[in-house]
Amino acid sequence: MMRINLKIFALQMGVICFVCVFIIGLASAQVEKLKKLVEIISTVYLGYSSSLKGSFLGGIWGFVDGYISGILIGFIINLFIK
């Protein structure tokens, strides 16, 4: 089995997290039920809100979070692949 390229895997995780957090932020302006989720996420991602600027800031935090998580997850997976 092939080992995971940590940089590529981390970048993919970062982009996925950015897109998810960004879309949730924008959608929460229209869908009332998502506002509570944005409130919860904003306790961790500073500046995150239901606006375009807040969604972009939250997306950046999501990218950083996803990138770091991707490195850790990829590293652990590579430990088990011989």
N, C-alpha and C positions, 0 to 999 in steps of 0.2 A: 504494500500500500504506500502511496505517496504522502509525504509530509505536507502540511499546510504552510503556504507562504504567509508569514505573519503580517507583513505589510499590506498585502492585498486583502487578506481576510479582515484585518482591522479597518481598512478603508471602506470595505463593503459594509461592515457593521455600522461604521460612523455615518455613512450616507443613508442607510436605511433608518437609523434613529433620527437623523436630521429631518428626513421627509415625514416620518410619522409624527414627530413632535410639531413640526411646522403646520401640517395639515390639521391636526387636532386643534391647534391654536386658532387657525383661521375659521375652522368649522364651528368653534365654540361661540363665535359671534352670532351665528345663525341658529344653532341648536342649544337650547337652554340646558339640557342634561349634561352637556360637555363642559359647562362652566365650572362645575364642581371638580371635575378632573383637572382642569387647568389650574384651579386654586391649589389642589394637592401637589401637582407637579411644580408649581411656582414656589413652593416652600424649599425645593432643592435647586431649581434652575432660576437664579436671580434674574429679574427683568422680564420673565415670561408672563404674557398676558394675552387677552383676546384681541389684540390689535396686530397690524402688519409688522410693526417694529418689534412688539413683544413676541410674536410668533417667530420672527427671524432670530432674536436673541435666544429664545428657548431652543430653536433648531441648532444654533451653534453649540449651546450646552449639550444638547442631545448628541451632536456629532462627536464632541470631546468624550462624552460618557461612553458612546458606542465604540469609539476608537480604542479607548483604554480597555474596555470589556473585551473587545475583539482580540487584542493582544493577549490578554490573560486566558481567554477561552482557547484560542489557537495554541498557545503554549502548553496548556493542559492536555489538549487533544494530541499534540505532537509527542508528549511524554509517553502516551499509550501506543503510538504507532511505531513499529520497528522497521 
